[in-house]
Amino acid sequence: MKRKLFLLLGCAFLSMDLIMAQISKVTGVVISEEDNMPVVGASVLVKGTTIGAITDIDGKFQLTNVPSDAKKVVISFIGLQSQELPIQAVMKVSLKSDTEVLDEVIVTGYGVMKKTTFTGAANIADAKVLESKSDANFMKALEGSMPGVQMNNSTSMPGAQASIYIRGEGSINSGTQPLFIIDGMPMNSDTDAETASYNRAFNPLANINAADIESVTVLKDANATAIYGSRAANGVVVITTKKGQEGAMHIDLDIKQGFTNIAPNNLTFCDAQQTADLFAQGLVNKRNSTYTYDEALAQIKKDYNWDGVSNYDWMDAITRTGYYQDYNISFSGGSTKTKFYASLGYLSQEGVAINSAMKRYSGRLNVESSYKYFSFGFNSSYAFADMDAFSQSTGGSYSNPFVAAALKATPLDPFYNEDGSYNMNIQYNPLAVYDEEAGDIYNTKTTTINLNPYLAINFGKGFIAKTSLGINSYGTRQYDFWSPYNKQGSSYNGLGTQYNSNMTTITWTNTLNWMKTFNERHNLSVMVGQEAQWKNYWNEEYSGYDFPMLGYRELKTAGASNGTPSYNTREARLASFFINSNYDFAGKYYAQVSYRRDGSSVFGTDNRWGNFWSVGGKWRISGEDFLKDNTLINNLSLRASYGTVGNQDIDWYAARGFYMTGSNYDNTPGITPGSLNNPNLGWEVSNKLNIGVDLTLANKWFFTLDLYNEVASDMLFLLPLSMTTGLEETYQNIGSMRNRGLEFGVNGTLLSTKGWTWTAYANITLNQNRITKLSDGKAIESTYSIMEEGRPLRQFYMVEYAGVDPETGSPLWYKNETGDETSSNWNECAKRYLGSADPKAYGGFGTRLRWNGFDFSADFNYRLGGKVYSSSNRFYLSTGTQGKLTPTTYVYENAWTENNRYTDVPQYIDGNTSGENNHSSRYLYSGNFLRVKNLQLGYTLPKSILSKALIENLRIYVSIDNLYTFKAKDFIGYDPETYTSGLIAFQYPSTRTFLAGITLGF
């Protein structure tokens, strides 16, 4: 498919000057040996002259005025092996695929180019990386597969949001996510929900069907991203979808089914006997207690009306084995003039917890056509998703069944009363709250529409103009219902809230390309362009309460309105002009320059325009005479680039002074200040330096090394305001931050003989983040972290836990900022710098093995050097401070007793007042992990058997995602992979998925 992409875009980059001398004429056609398709845009040059031509849409060419002494013609095209052939009056040329080149094609900056000519830093993942993976978000399949790309999966809830970082976190208060481009069109990747703090918003990326993706290219340095200017500070992810091919219609069918369960972890809870035992011990250990153990146990039985035998496993009651289904069918084909690709998909993921599931319906139609000097077409897609979820608030929400099961219920509490009704003595009984007929509803429906028509005109002489329109619409309909089973909902007799929103982005892009080859050795291409972007967003919210009876949950059945309905709308505009130029000499020396000027309505009237640029160079050392015929070193290149890109991802009206209506004083309506006018608010700029080396050995091993330094300056920073202004904060251009690091990747062939093919890959990224400047140089301190000049953005700063006093069982903390003096009084202890949430190193490795139709693959990813802080463990590992919560087995087995003096868990005391669960490094863990990300085994049936059944290809396979995660010894929890801040707080457990699938081609 990469070659087919070249066929579409090649005309934009290849042209030769036709010089007439009226001597002879040559005609011919150029086709691809791979599938006999015509090669559009191939260069045909009479060797030793400047006489040449470009093949048309049928692959045909014509050379006139060819000198009589001319002997040969040179035919070339990106991604195909060039040929030098004797001149004939009529020629038919078949070009072979250049495997090495095909694997090294970069989709970047409004076009494509060979990586041999690319001076920037980028990585590519093809469809094979994405296939057979189970997550709806295709980006999660890239985790560990390429250097510099870090995923932060804070939850395994189907369809839920995740964060992606390219070369670290690039901003404090502005956007940190990359720009996503699909088939040349920007798309919205921002989540939207009625309340963001619930952390259950649907991820728009989950509405892209991975089965439709041909490749994903991640652009990282300034030379690769500067052409996108104001939107590329955090990198660019370019998604190329599948296109049609000439020939009879081809049908592909992909079916996956499987199941999902909770991945192995060490966060386990006590049964009824263990819980009662620990509760009884807590009563005995209580200050001034007069209980004997037997008396205390009897009291527990009485308090809970427990028979001493029954055990109620609430975690088991709220979890399940989730069913997974994924079905995709695609149709592709066409003629020499018109080609098409169409697909339909259905995905259903049932979560491991009650009220967690996602369904997605998707469709795509891509059409491309050409006629003489024109090429035109469109890429379009539609996706509808339906997600059931629940709050994952980091503060702990009892509508989260995992929180309610652990913090509100115990194994001594029955699920139901004797009459079969729900046991409502337990506040937020999760089985009642999520009763299928009458319980809570937390449902989100989203719709994504992408439409991208385009038209290109070849004017000859190497000039091609293209215009394209990109329309991306993302709509959300979220309905929340608090039932009477929910304590909050019972006070309203049921409360329903409807939230609707829509984000529409329209992008109109116009480019003019020109390419020229001089004297067979100098290649020059120039692109100039103009782009305009409109963003429109609105949301509305209305609510009702007092529902007539249980089971009535639709908003229309509410007896009364709750508050005043709200409606908000906002708009943003972006105007851009850009130019990009590439030059290479003799296939050895390359240079690239780009410049972009952006004007954004987001910023102040005095500072709306920003200028972004990049310069890059490359020396292909292996092209020099001293290495040209070296059989060991096939490619050795040195790259360097420097440039600037911008960030404007803040509130669209941040620079404008607004007043807000809806205020009343003494029953008199009025307006109040909403924001400050700031005409000087301008661009946050990221300055990027990259130096890279590429090396290929024996055409089997490929190495890449990049050193980078990225500095964000004039950061868009939220500055607190005096309360006398009536406002809380405002944006200012303040401060700077740096990410500096190294990326290394290697892939190659270990064995290729007698039907065996064995390949492997590995990569590592070392990144260091530092805040270099803050407002007034003053640190910004929070409960357990700090932002301070010279330290990482995600610096942990808290009291350090010193363990347990072996004589008393009391918790101990280090008293001073340094030293070993301890204290049992948390309040008199100073905070310490205790590491960062940012990993020092991350990456992945894997292998592929093929033999006689069988294939096996294994992928791993890892993270080293970062810390994670589990604020939820302040409850799960509490030794009595939080009341009688279901204890974890870790606390039960390790709490201090007379017979267990040397431990890290304090004595369990009912109503503990020692401060044992105060914020401290007791809950700070190593974030190191090694994950068995995916294992897959497949078999492709021989074509000799399939042809009899009119089947072109058939592969069956089994796959396991997230089989096992090796964690640090001190870690207690579901998964150390969490929010960017390093915070673990009441999240959905990590899951693993077992799949079986079949792919069919007709």
CORJOSUL-V655378 format. One record per residue. N is the residue number from 1. SS is DSSP state (helix for helix, strand for strand, loop for the rest). PHI is phi in whole degrees, -180 to 180 (* if undefined). Layout:
N&SS&PHI / N&SS&PHI
This chain:
1&loop&* / 2&helix&-61 / 3&helix&-64 / 4&helix&-67 / 5&helix&-65 / 6&helix&-64 / 7&helix&-60 / 8&helix&-72 / 9&helix&-105 / 10&helix&-59 / 11&helix&-60 / 12&helix&-75 / 13&loop&-126 / 14&loop&-122 / 15&loop&-157 / 16&loop&-130 / 17&loop&-81 / 18&loop&-97 / 19&loop&-105 / 20&loop&-99 / 21&loop&-134 / 22&loop&53 / 23&loop&-121 / 24&loop&-150 / 25&strand&-134 / 26&strand&-129 / 27&strand&-125 / 28&strand&179 / 29&strand&-139 / 30&strand&-117 / 31&strand&-126 / 32&strand&-95 / 33&loop&-65 / 34&loop&-63 / 35&loop&-144 / 36&loop&62 / 37&loop&-79 / 38&strand&-66 / 39&loop&-96 / 40&loop&-89 / 41&loop&89 / 42&loop&-72 / 43&strand&-92 / 44&strand&-121 / 45&strand&-127 / 46&strand&-73 / 47&loop&-61 / 48&loop&85 / 49&loop&-132 / 50&loop&-106 / 51&loop&-85 / 52&strand&-164 / 53&strand&-155 / 54&strand&-117 / 55&loop&-67 / 56&loop&-87 / 57&loop&-67 / 58&loop&-99 / 59&loop&79 / 60&strand&-91 / 61&strand&-144 / 62&strand&-145 / 63&strand&-114 / 64&strand&-117 / 65&loop&60 / 66&loop&-77 / 67&loop&-58 / 68&loop&-67 / 69&loop&-92 / 70&loop&-71 / 71&loop&-110 / 72&strand&-137 / 73&strand&-120 / 74&strand&-114 / 75&strand&-113 / 76&strand&-145 / 77&strand&-160 / 78&loop&-58 / 79&loop&92 / 80&strand&-125 / 81&strand&-73 / 82&strand&-68 / 83&strand&-132 / 84&strand&-119 / 85&strand&-127 / 86&strand&-63 / 87&loop&-72 / 88&loop&-133 / 89&loop&-64 / 90&strand&-126 / 91&strand&-128 / 92&strand&-125 / 93&strand&-114 / 94&strand&-115 / 95&strand&-98 / 96&loop&-85 / 97&strand&-68 / 98&loop&-97 / 99&helix&-56 / 100&helix&-64 / 101&helix&-69 / 102&helix&-59 / 103&loop&-78 / 104&loop&-126 / 105&strand&-109 / 106&strand&-109 / 107&strand&-93 / 108&strand&-152 / 109&loop&48 / 110&loop&71 / 111&strand&-179 / 112&strand&-129 / 113&strand&-157 / 114&strand&-68 / 115&helix&-67 / 116&helix&-63 / 117&helix&-104 / 118&loop&-85 / 119&loop&-101 / 120&loop&-99 / 121&loop&-115 / 122&strand&-156 / 123&strand&-135 / 124&strand&-126 / 125&strand&-122 / 126&strand&-93 / 127&helix&-62 / 128&helix&-64 / 129&helix&-69 / 130&helix&-89 / 131&loop&-67 / 132&loop&72 / 133&loop&-83 / 134&loop&-104 / 135&loop&-76 / 136&loop&-65 / 137&loop&-86 / 138&helix&-62 / 139&helix&-65 / 140&helix&-66 / 141&helix&-69 / 142&helix&-84 / 143&loop&-60 / 144&loop&85 / 145&loop&-89 / 146&loop&-148 / 147&loop&-71 / 148&loop&85 / 149&strand&-111 / 150&strand&-118 / 151&strand&-101 / 152&strand&-123 / 153&loop&-90 / 154&loop&-79 / 155&loop&-157 / 156&loop&-106 / 157&loop&-63 / 158&loop&-55 / 159&loop&82 / 160&strand&-78 / 161&loop&-68 / 162&loop&-148 / 163&strand&-107 / 164&strand&-128 / 165&strand&-129 / 166&strand&-109 / 167&loop&60 / 168&loop&90 / 169&loop&-83 / 170&loop&-96 / 171&loop&-152 / 172&loop&-94 / 173&loop&-115 / 174&loop&-94 / 175&loop&-66 / 176&loop&-124 / 177&loop&-93 / 178&loop&-69 / 179&strand&-82 / 180&strand&-106 / 181&strand&-120 / 182&strand&-119 / 183&loop&53 / 184&loop&85 / 185&strand&-116 / 186&strand&-63 / 187&strand&-130 / 188&loop&-76 / 189&loop&-122 / 190&loop&-84 / 191&loop&-77 / 192&loop&-145 / 193&loop&-156 / 194&loop&-61 / 195&loop&-135 / 196&helix&-66 / 197&helix&-68 / 198&helix&-74 / 199&loop&54 / 200&loop&-133 / 201&loop&-68 / 202&strand&-72 / 203&loop&-89 / 204&helix&-57 / 205&helix&-66 / 206&helix&-71 / 207&helix&-91 / 208&loop&-98 / 209&loop&-78 / 210&helix&-61 / 211&helix&-66 / 212&helix&-91 / 213&strand&-89 / 214&strand&-87 / 215&strand&-160 / 216&strand&-128 / 217&strand&-112 / 218&strand&-106 / 219&strand&-97 / 220&loop&-122 / 221&loop&-92 / 222&helix&-65 / 223&helix&-65 / 224&helix&-84 / 225&helix&-111 / 226&helix&-61 / 227&helix&-63 / 228&helix&-91 / 229&helix&55 / 230&helix&-69 / 231&helix&-112 / 232&loop&-116 / 233&loop&-61 / 234&loop&-107 / 235&loop&89 / 236&strand&-133 / 237&strand&-112 / 238&strand&-103 / 239&strand&-105 / 240&strand&-112 / 241&strand&-92 / 242&loop&-71 / 243&loop&-122 / 244&loop&-79 / 245&loop&-139 / 246&loop&-67 / 247&strand&126 / 248&strand&-63 / 249&strand&-62 / 250&strand&-111 / 251&strand&-115 / 252&strand&-120 / 253&strand&-125 / 254&strand&-129 / 255&strand&-125 / 256&strand&-129 / 257&strand&-141 / 258&strand&180 / 259&strand&-145 / 260&strand&-127 / 261&strand&-139 / 262&strand&-71 / 263&loop&-69 / 264&loop&-55 / 265&loop&-155 / 266&loop&-113 / 267&loop&-94 / 268&loop&-117 / 269&strand&-115 / 270&loop&-71 / 271&loop&-86 / 272&helix&-64 / 273&helix&-64 / 274&helix&-66 / 275&helix&-63 / 276&helix&-62 / 277&helix&-61 / 278&helix&-70 / 279&helix&-60 / 280&helix&-66 / 281&helix&-60 / 282&helix&-62 / 283&helix&-67 / 284&helix&-65 / 285&helix&-79 / 286&loop&-65 / 287&loop&-58 / 288&loop&61 / 289&loop&-71 / 290&loop&-111 / 291&loop&-75 / 292&loop&-87 / 293&helix&-61 / 294&helix&-64 / 295&helix&-65 / 296&helix&-65 / 297&helix&-64 / 298&helix&-63 / 299&helix&-66 / 300&helix&-62 / 301&helix&-60 / 302&helix&-69 / 303&helix&-61 / 304&helix&-102 / 305&loop&52 / 306&loop&-100 / 307&loop&-85 / 308&loop&83 / 309&loop&-125 / 310&loop&-60 / 311&loop&-134 / 312&loop&-114 / 313&loop&-88 / 314&helix&-68 / 315&helix&-62 / 316&helix&-68 / 317&helix&-69 / 318&helix&-97 / 319&strand&-114 / 320&loop&-160 / 321&loop&-92 / 322&strand&-84 / 323&strand&-94 / 324&strand&-121 / 325&strand&-139 / 326&strand&-150 / 327&strand&-126 / 328&strand&-139 / 329&strand&-135 / 330&strand&-135 / 331&strand&-130 / 332&strand&-146 / 333&strand&164 / 334&strand&143 / 335&loop&-105 / 336&loop&-66 / 337&loop&-99 / 338&strand&-135 / 339&strand&-130 / 340&strand&-145 / 341&strand&-139 / 342&strand&-135 / 343&strand&-149 / 344&strand&-134 / 345&strand&-144 / 346&strand&-138 / 347&strand&-127 / 348&strand&-135 / 349&strand&-122 / 350&strand&-96 / 351&loop&-74 / 352&loop&-82 / 353&strand&-116 / 354&loop&-58 / 355&loop&59 / 356&loop&-137 / 357&strand&-167 / 358&strand&-148 / 359&strand&-128 / 360&strand&-137 / 361&strand&-116 / 362&strand&-138 / 363&strand&-150 / 364&strand&-144 / 365&strand&-141 / 366&strand&-117 / 367&strand&-131 / 368&strand&-135 / 369&strand&-144 / 370&strand&-145 / 371&strand&-152 / 372&loop&51 / 373&loop&-94 / 374&strand&-112 / 375&strand&-136 / 376&strand&-153 / 377&strand&169 / 378&strand&-157 / 379&strand&-117 / 380&strand&-143 / 381&strand&-154 / 382&strand&-141 / 383&strand&-144 / 384&strand&-126 / 385&strand&-124 / 386&strand&-131 / 387&strand&-122 / 388&strand&-102 / 389&loop&-150 / 390&loop&-150 / 391&loop&-62 / 392&loop&-121 / 393&loop&-54 / 394&loop&-69 / 395&loop&-83 / 396&loop&89 / 397&loop&-114 / 398&loop&-74 / 399&loop&-78 / 400&loop&-80 / 401&helix&-62 / 402&helix&-68 / 403&helix&-70 / 404&helix&-63 / 405&helix&-66 / 406&helix&-94 / 407&helix&-105 / 408&loop&-115 / 409&loop&-116 / 410&loop&-130 / 411&loop&-66 / 412&loop&-88 / 413&loop&-97 / 414&loop&-72 / 415&loop&-68 / 416&strand&-129 / 417&loop&-77 / 418&loop&-63 / 419&loop&-85 / 420&loop&93 / 421&loop&-78 / 422&strand&-66 / 423&loop&-76 / 424&loop&-92 / 425&loop&-67 / 426&loop&-94 / 427&loop&-65 / 428&loop&61 / 429&loop&-55 / 430&helix&-63 / 431&helix&-69 / 432&helix&-77 / 433&helix&-57 / 434&loop&-111 / 435&loop&-57 / 436&loop&-64 / 437&loop&-99 / 438&loop&-134 / 439&loop&-87 / 440&loop&-64 / 441&strand&-127 / 442&strand&-136 / 443&strand&-120 / 444&strand&-128 / 445&strand&-115 / 446&strand&-128 / 447&strand&-131 / 448&strand&-121 / 449&strand&-124 / 450&strand&-122 / 451&strand&-139 / 452&strand&-141 / 453&strand&-80 / 454&strand&-149 / 455&strand&-145 / 456&strand&-127 / 457&strand&-128 / 458&strand&-96 / 459&strand&-88 / 460&strand&83 / 461&loop&57 / 462&loop&86 / 463&strand&-99 / 464&strand&-136 / 465&strand&-108 / 466&strand&-141 / 467&strand&-128 / 468&strand&-144 / 469&strand&-122 / 470&strand&-113 / 471&strand&-123 / 472&strand&-123 / 473&strand&-123 / 474&strand&-128 / 475&strand&-113 / 476&strand&-128 / 477&strand&-129 / 478&strand&-117 / 479&strand&-123 / 480&strand&-115 / 481&strand&-133 / 482&strand&-93 / 483&loop&-83 / 484&loop&-61 / 485&loop&-72 / 486&loop&-88 / 487&helix&-55 / 488&helix&-68 / 489&helix&-70 / 490&helix&-65 / 491&loop&-70 / 492&loop&-101 / 493&loop&58 / 494&loop&93 / 495&strand&-137 / 496&strand&-115 / 497&strand&-133 / 498&strand&-107 / 499&strand&-126 / 500&strand&-125 / 501&strand&-154 / 502&strand&-152 / 503&strand&-119 / 504&strand&-120 / 505&strand&-120 / 506&strand&-117 / 507&strand&-126 / 508&strand&-114 / 509&strand&-122 / 510&strand&-130 / 511&strand&-133 / 512&strand&-129 / 513&strand&-112 / 514&strand&-144 / 515&strand&-138 / 516&strand&-145 / 517&strand&-113 / 518&strand&-113 / 519&loop&53 / 520&loop&65 / 521&loop&-122 / 522&strand&-104 / 523&strand&-118 / 524&strand&-132 / 525&strand&-132 / 526&strand&-135 / 527&strand&-129 / 528&strand&-119 / 529&strand&-155 / 530&strand&-138 / 531&strand&-144 / 532&strand&-130 / 533&strand&-132 / 534&strand&-118 / 535&strand&-121 / 536&strand&-132 / 537&strand&-137 / 538&strand&-146 / 539&strand&-145 / 540&strand&-143 / 541&strand&-148 / 542&strand&-148 / 543&strand&-144 / 544&strand&-145 / 545&strand&-141 / 546&strand&65 / 547&strand&-85 / 548&loop&-64 / 549&loop&-166 / 550&loop&-57 / 551&loop&96 / 552&loop&-90 / 553&loop&-128 / 554&loop&-72 / 555&helix&-61 / 556&helix&-67 / 557&helix&-93 / 558&strand&-67 / 559&strand&-83 / 560&strand&-152 / 561&strand&-80 / 562&loop&-111 / 563&loop&73 / 564&loop&-101 / 565&loop&-57 / 566&strand&-121 / 567&strand&-144 / 568&strand&-133 / 569&strand&-142 / 570&strand&-154 / 571&strand&-139 / 572&strand&-145 / 573&strand&-132 / 574&strand&-141 / 575&strand&-116 / 576&strand&-141 / 577&strand&-135 / 578&strand&-150 / 579&strand&-145 / 580&strand&-141 / 581&strand&-137 / 582&strand&-126 / 583&strand&-139 / 584&strand&-141 / 585&strand&-121 / 586&loop&57 / 587&loop&67 / 588&loop&-125 / 589&strand&-121 / 590&strand&-128 / 591&strand&-141 / 592&strand&-141 / 593&strand&-134 / 594&strand&-140 / 595&strand&-145 / 596&strand&-141 / 597&strand&-121 / 598&strand&-118 / 599&strand&-121 / 600&strand&-120 / 601&loop&-72 / 602&loop&-66 / 603&loop&-95 / 604&loop&-66 / 605&loop&-62 / 606&loop&-93 / 607&loop&-149 / 608&loop&-82 / 609&strand&-96 / 610&strand&-128 / 611&strand&-114 / 612&strand&-130 / 613&strand&-150 / 614&strand&-156 / 615&strand&-132 / 616&strand&-150 / 617&strand&-143 / 618&strand&-150 / 619&strand&-119 / 620&strand&-88 / 621&helix&-62 / 622&helix&-67 / 623&helix&-84 / 624&loop&-72 / 625&loop&-59 / 626&loop&-73 / 627&loop&-127 / 628&loop&-59 / 629&loop&-107 / 630&loop&-71 / 631&loop&-82 / 632&loop&-89 / 633&strand&-94 / 634&strand&-85 / 635&strand&-149 / 636&strand&-143 / 637&strand&-133 / 638&strand&-116 / 639&strand&-118 / 640&strand&-153 / 641&strand&-153 / 642&strand&-149 / 643&strand&-179 / 644&strand&-128 / 645&strand&-138 / 646&strand&-117 / 647&strand&-138 / 648&loop&-129 / 649&loop&-84 / 650&loop&-135 / 651&loop&-54 / 652&loop&-63 / 653&loop&-112 / 654&loop&-62 / 655&loop&-93 / 656&loop&-107 / 657&loop&-89 / 658&strand&-123 / 659&strand&-112 / 660&strand&-109 / 661&strand&-90 / 662&strand&93 / 663&strand&-94 / 664&strand&-136 / 665&strand&-135 / 666&loop&55 / 667&loop&63 / 668&strand&-111 / 669&strand&-68 / 670&strand&-160 / 671&strand&-128 / 672&strand&-133 / 673&strand&-61 / 674&strand&-112 / 675&strand&-162 / 676&loop&-90 / 677&loop&-75 / 678&loop&-138 / 679&loop&-67 / 680&loop&-94 / 681&loop&-64 / 682&loop&-136 / 683&loop&-74 / 684&strand&-86 / 685&strand&-118 / 686&strand&-109 / 687&strand&-99 / 688&strand&-119 / 689&strand&-118 / 690&strand&-140 / 691&strand&-128 / 692&strand&-136 / 693&strand&-132 / 694&strand&-119 / 695&strand&-141 / 696&strand&-122 / 697&strand&-116 / 698&loop&55 / 699&loop&56 / 700&loop&-125 / 701&strand&-120 / 702&strand&-122 / 703&strand&-120 / 704&strand&-141 / 705&strand&-135 / 706&strand&-130 / 707&strand&-111 / 708&strand&-137 / 709&strand&-142 / 710&strand&-125 / 711&strand&-122 / 712&strand&-91 / 713&strand&-122 / 714&loop&49 / 715&loop&-62 / 716&strand&-80 / 717&strand&-114 / 718&strand&-81 / 719&strand&-98 / 720&strand&-61 / 721&loop&-114 / 722&loop&-64 / 723&helix&-64 / 724&helix&-68 / 725&helix&-78 / 726&loop&82 / 727&loop&-123 / 728&loop&-97 / 729&strand&-161 / 730&strand&-150 / 731&strand&-81 / 732&strand&-138 / 733&strand&-84 / 734&loop&-138 / 735&loop&89 / 736&strand&-151 / 737&strand&-149 / 738&strand&-126 / 739&strand&-121 / 740&strand&-134 / 741&strand&-172 / 742&strand&-137 / 743&strand&-125 / 744&strand&-138 / 745&strand&-139 / 746&strand&-145 / 747&strand&-149 / 748&strand&-175 / 749&strand&-105 / 750&strand&-84 / 751&strand&-153 / 752&strand&-150 / 753&strand&-163 / 754&loop&49 / 755&loop&85 / 756&strand&-95 / 757&strand&-134 / 758&strand&-130 / 759&strand&-122 / 760&strand&-151 / 761&strand&-146 / 762&strand&-159 / 763&strand&-152 / 764&strand&-147 / 765&strand&-126 / 766&strand&-111 / 767&strand&-130 / 768&strand&-122 / 769&strand&-106 / 770&strand&-144 / 771&strand&-81 / 772&strand&-104 / 773&strand&-158 / 774&loop&-127 / 775&helix&-59 / 776&helix&61 / 777&helix&71 / 778&loop&-87 / 779&loop&-71 / 780&strand&-116 / 781&strand&-103 / 782&loop&-125 / 783&loop&-58 / 784&loop&-136 / 785&strand&-145 / 786&strand&-152 / 787&strand&-107 / 788&loop&-150 / 789&loop&-59 / 790&loop&88 / 791&loop&-123 / 792&loop&-64 / 793&loop&-61 / 794&loop&-104 / 795&strand&-79 / 796&strand&-82 / 797&strand&-148 / 798&strand&-160 / 799&strand&-68 / 800&loop&-93 / 801&strand&-75 / 802&strand&-109 / 803&strand&102 / 804&strand&-122 / 805&loop&-67 / 806&loop&-66 / 807&loop&-88 / 808&loop&-115 / 809&loop&81 / 810&loop&-81 / 811&strand&-72 / 812&strand&-127 / 813&strand&-133 / 814&strand&-74 / 815&loop&-78 / 816&loop&-112 / 817&loop&-63 / 818&loop&-137 / 819&loop&97 / 820&loop&-110 / 821&loop&-68 / 822&strand&-115 / 823&strand&-150 / 824&loop&-93 / 825&loop&-106 / 826&helix&-59 / 827&helix&-66 / 828&helix&-96 / 829&loop&-97 / 830&loop&-89 / 831&strand&-81 / 832&strand&-133 / 833&strand&-81 / 834&strand&-129 / 835&strand&95 / 836&strand&-126 / 837&loop&-73 / 838&loop&-73 / 839&loop&-69 / 840&loop&-77 / 841&strand&-148 / 842&strand&-153 / 843&strand&168 / 844&strand&-164 / 845&strand&-157 / 846&strand&-174 / 847&strand&-149 / 848&strand&-132 / 849&strand&-136 / 850&strand&-129 / 851&strand&-161 / 852&loop&47 / 853&loop&92 / 854&strand&-86 / 855&strand&-141 / 856&strand&-137 / 857&strand&-139 / 858&strand&-140 / 859&strand&-126 / 860&strand&-132 / 861&strand&-136 / 862&strand&-146 / 863&strand&-149 / 864&strand&-137 / 865&loop&94 / 866&loop&-96 / 867&strand&-116 / 868&strand&-132 / 869&strand&-118 / 870&strand&-99 / 871&loop&-69 / 872&loop&-70 / 873&helix&-70 / 874&helix&-62 / 875&helix&-99 / 876&helix&-64 / 877&loop&-108 / 878&loop&-65 / 879&loop&-109 / 880&loop&111 / 881&loop&-64 / 882&loop&-89 / 883&loop&91 / 884&loop&-86 / 885&loop&-92 / 886&loop&-59 / 887&loop&-77 / 888&strand&-80 / 889&helix&-65 / 890&helix&-64 / 891&helix&-66 / 892&helix&-60 / 893&helix&-84 / 894&helix&-121 / 895&strand&-60 / 896&loop&-62 / 897&strand&-142 / 898&loop&-59 / 899&loop&-98 / 900&strand&-140 / 901&loop&-81 / 902&loop&-103 / 903&loop&-151 / 904&loop&-105 / 905&strand&-110 / 906&loop&-63 / 907&loop&-61 / 908&loop&-81 / 909&loop&-133 / 910&loop&-62 / 911&loop&70 / 912&loop&-55 / 913&loop&-118 / 914&loop&-78 / 915&loop&81 / 916&loop&-59 / 917&loop&-105 / 918&loop&-64 / 919&loop&-60 / 920&loop&-164 / 921&helix&-72 / 922&helix&-58 / 923&helix&-109 / 924&strand&-100 / 925&strand&-125 / 926&strand&-68 / 927&loop&-94 / 928&loop&-64 / 929&strand&-158 / 930&strand&-129 / 931&strand&-111 / 932&strand&-80 / 933&strand&-70 / 934&strand&-157 / 935&strand&-123 / 936&strand&-146 / 937&strand&-130 / 938&strand&-138 / 939&strand&-143 / 940&strand&-105 / 941&loop&-70 / 942&loop&-61 / 943&helix&-67 / 944&helix&-63 / 945&helix&-83 / 946&helix&-70 / 947&helix&-60 / 948&helix&-68 / 949&helix&-101 / 950&loop&60 / 951&loop&-109 / 952&loop&-82 / 953&strand&-152 / 954&strand&-149 / 955&strand&-131 / 956&strand&-116 / 957&strand&-157 / 958&strand&-125 / 959&strand&-149 / 960&strand&-129 / 961&strand&-99 / 962&strand&57 / 963&strand&-61 / 964&strand&-159 / 965&strand&-122 / 966&strand&-85 / 967&strand&-116 / 968&loop&-64 / 969&loop&-62 / 970&loop&-83 / 971&loop&-75 / 972&loop&-128 / 973&loop&161 / 974&loop&-79 / 975&loop&-160 / 976&loop&-76 / 977&loop&-80 / 978&loop&-150 / 979&loop&-60 / 980&loop&-57 / 981&loop&-69 / 982&loop&85 / 983&strand&-83 / 984&strand&-110 / 985&loop&-154 / 986&loop&60 / 987&loop&-83 / 988&loop&-66 / 989&loop&-64 / 990&loop&-66 / 991&strand&-122 / 992&strand&-127 / 993&strand&-127 / 994&strand&-107 / 995&strand&-128 / 996&strand&-131 / 997&strand&-145 / 998&strand&-143 / 999&strand&-119 / 1000&strand&-126 / 1001&strand&-129 / 1002&loop&-121
